[in-house]
Amino acid sequence: QVQLVESGGGLVQAGGSLRLSCAASGRPLSWYHMGWFRQAPGKEREFVAAISWSGDSAYYADSVKGRFTISRDNAKNTVYLQMNNLRSEDTAVYYCAAVYRFKGSARTPLVPTEYDYWGQGSQVTVSS
């Protein structure tokens, strides 16, 4: 199975930028669709962005569209989330997740329950 490790979180002022990375090991990243999710205190885990196994298709939550960009480098077994123009409401623990691309309908899922593998999370705090 694949193991996922996030990095790149931290404290940033509103309007600033951060780039999260998710390093995969144990299996080729190209076997998996990938997603980023976040969870703020007292709230449910929510979808942020997802990318198909090939990188050809990307999907975003309305709240981050135009500010965040998901990308992947299968040769480096790494997925990225570039976050620009950060807002205080973006403060959360960010998780990357993977699902085998031939599971089910083979589409890229947008809900956390459809992902099978998760990283430990990376804290992002945006100060206003």
N, C-alpha and C positions, 0 to 999 in steps of 0.2 A: 504494500500500500504506500501511498505518497505521504510524506511528512512536510508540513508547511511552517515556515518561521517568518513572522513579520518584523520589519525594522523601519526606522525613519520617523517615528512619532516624536512628539515633544510639545513644548510650549511656544506659541507664536501669537503675535498681536493680530487683531482683526485687520483684514486686508492683506495679510502676509500669505506665504506659500510654504507648503511642505510636500515632500515626495515620499510616499510609503513604498516599500519593497516587500515582496513575498517570495522567499526562496524555497523552491521545492526540491525534495530529495527522495530517493527510494524508487521512483518511477519517472519516466520521461514526462515532462510537463505537457507535451503535445498530446498525451492521452486524455487530457482533461479540459473541460470548460471551467473557467475560473470566475469567481465573484468576490466583490468587496461588500461587507456589511458593517454596520456600526450599531453600538448600543450605548445609550446615555443612561445615567443613573435613574432608576425607577421607570424606565421605558423598555419596550420590547425591541428585540433586534430588528433592524430595518435594512432593506436593500439600498445599496449606494450605486454600484455599477457592476456590470458583468461583461465578459468577453468570450467569444467562441474559441474553440481549441486552436484554430488557425489564426485568430486575430482579425478575421475578415469582418466580424460583426461585433459591435459594442452597444451596450444598453446602459441607460442612466436613469436614476430617480429624478423626478422633476426638480427637486430641491437643490440638486447639484449640477444640473445640465448647464453647460456653458462655463462652468467654473472648474470642474474635475475632468480628468482624462485618464481612462484606463488603457494600459498597453501591456504587451507581453513580448518576451524574447525567449522563444523556446530553446534556442541554442544555449542560453545562459540559465535555463530553468527558473526564470524569474518573471513575476508579474509586478506591474507598477501601478500606483495611483497618484497622479500629479494633482495636487489640490491648490488652486489659486483663489485669491480674493476670499480668504477664509472668514467665516462669521462665527460669533459666539455660539450659535446654535449648531455648529459643526462639532462642538466638543463632545467626545465620545471615545469609547474603545473601538478601534477598527480591527476587523477580522477579515482575513482572506479565507476562501473556501474553494474546494475542488469537487467536481463530480465527473465520473468517467463518461467520456463523450458518446459512448455507444449504449449508455443506460437509457432505458425507456425510449422516448421519442427522438433522442439525440439532439433536441433543441437546447439552447442555453437557458437554464433556469433563472428565474428572478426572485425566487422566494427561498428563505434559508432552509426550510424543511426538505428541499430537494437536493441539498448538498450533503456529501458524505464525509468530507475531510475538512478539518478546521485548524487554523493556527491558534496560537495562544493569545493573540491580540496585541495591539499597540495603542497606547494612550495618546490621543491628540487633544490638546487643551488650547482654546483660542480665547485670549483675553481681550475684553472690549475697552 
